[in-house]
Amino acid sequence: MENQIFQLQYAMDTFYFLVMGALVMWMAAGFSMLEAGLVRAKNTTEILTKNVLLFAISCTAYLVIGYDIMYGGGIFLDGIAGGDTLVADALAASAEEGFEGGSVYAAASDFFFQVVFVATAMSIVSGAVAER
């Protein structure tokens, strides 16, 4: 019974991270539309292309540098993919953390949630310097 509760908690927390991350990602799209409306028509394509490129660059930079700084672990993708562990091992590790009062969610969903905030911050800065 306890294992089923942890599996449900794991699924719900992971789902919550993904849905809220998608909403934040739509914020970046909204900032792009706002920025496109504030610039001259001839610069709209350039501004929107810049926003897509900044989103990709910030996501890649966070993957390479930011995630390891934030969570440690040292190896580039080890904290996200869990190394060589399987899903069952990840659930078992999450259950152990849950017993100790820790969080129970997929590391990849947390990565997605954090990376969209990084990209949204870049979108805000790019809007502040549009056509300058």
C-alpha positions in Angstrom: 0.0 0.0 0.0 2.8 2.4 0.9 4.5 1.7 -2.4 1.3 2.6 -4.3 1.0 5.9 -2.3 4.6 6.8 -3.2 4.1 5.9 -6.9 1.0 8.2 -6.9 2.8 11.0 -5.1 5.7 10.6 -7.6 3.4 10.7 -10.6 1.4 13.7 -9.3 4.5 15.8 -8.3 6.1 15.1 -11.7 2.9 16.0 -13.5 2.6 19.2 -11.5 6.1 20.2 -12.4 5.5 19.6 -16.1 2.1 21.4 -16.2 3.4 24.4 -14.3 6.6 24.5 -16.5 4.4 24.5 -19.6 2.5 27.5 -18.2 5.8 29.4 -17.6 6.9 28.5 -21.1 3.7 30.2 -22.4 4.8 33.3 -20.5 7.9 33.4 -22.7 5.6 33.2 -25.7 3.5 36.1 -24.3 6.6 38.2 -23.7 7.6 37.6 -27.4 4.2 38.7 -28.6 4.4 41.8 -26.4 7.9 42.6 -27.7 6.7 42.1 -31.3 3.9 44.6 -30.7 6.3 47.2 -29.3 8.8 47.2 -32.2 8.4 48.5 -35.7 6.8 46.1 -38.2 10.1 45.7 -40.1 11.8 44.4 -37.0 9.2 41.9 -35.9 10.7 38.9 -37.6 14.1 39.7 -36.2 12.8 40.1 -32.6 10.8 36.8 -32.7 13.8 34.9 -34.2 16.0 36.4 -31.5 13.6 35.2 -28.8 13.6 31.7 -30.1 17.4 31.6 -30.3 17.7 33.1 -26.8 15.3 30.4 -25.5 17.5 27.7 -27.1 20.8 29.2 -25.9 19.6 29.7 -22.4 18.2 26.2 -22.2 21.5 24.8 -23.4 23.6 26.9 -21.1 21.5 25.9 -18.1 21.9 22.2 -19.1 25.7 22.5 -19.4 26.4 24.9 -16.5 23.5 25.9 -14.4 22.0 22.6 -13.4 25.3 21.3 -12.0 25.9 24.5 -10.1 22.4 24.4 -8.7 22.2 20.8 -7.6 25.8 19.6 -7.7 26.7 16.1 -8.7 29.6 17.0 -11.0 28.6 15.1 -14.1 26.8 16.9 -16.9 23.6 14.7 -17.2 24.0 12.4 -14.2 21.6 14.4 -12.0 18.9 14.5 -14.7 19.0 11.0 -16.2 19.9 9.3 -12.9 23.0 7.6 -14.4 22.5 3.9 -15.1 19.5 3.5 -12.8 16.1 2.3 -14.1 12.7 3.8 -13.4 12.1 1.2 -10.7 15.3 2.2 -9.0 14.4 5.8 -9.2 11.0 5.1 -7.6 12.6 3.1 -4.9 15.1 6.0 -4.2 12.2 8.5 -4.2 10.3 6.3 -1.7 13.3 6.3 0.6 13.6 10.1 0.3 9.9 10.4 1.0 10.2 8.4 4.2 12.9 10.8 5.3 10.7 13.9 4.5 12.4 14.6 1.1 10.7 15.5 -2.2 9.4 12.8 -4.4 9.5 13.7 -8.1 11.4 13.0 -11.4 14.6 15.0 -11.7 13.9 15.6 -15.4 10.6 17.3 -14.6 12.5 19.5 -12.1 15.1 20.3 -14.8 12.3 21.4 -17.2 10.6 23.5 -14.6 13.9 25.3 -13.7 15.0 25.7 -17.3 11.8 27.5 -18.5 12.3 30.1 -15.7 15.9 30.7 -17.0 14.6 31.1 -20.5 11.7 33.4 -19.4 14.2 35.6 -17.6 16.2 35.9 -20.8 13.0 36.8 -22.7 12.3 39.6 -20.2 15.8 41.1 -20.7 15.6 40.8 -24.5 12.3 42.8 -24.4 13.9 45.5 -22.3 16.6 46.1 -24.9 14.4 45.7 -28.1 15.3 48.2 -30.8 18.1 49.8 -28.8 
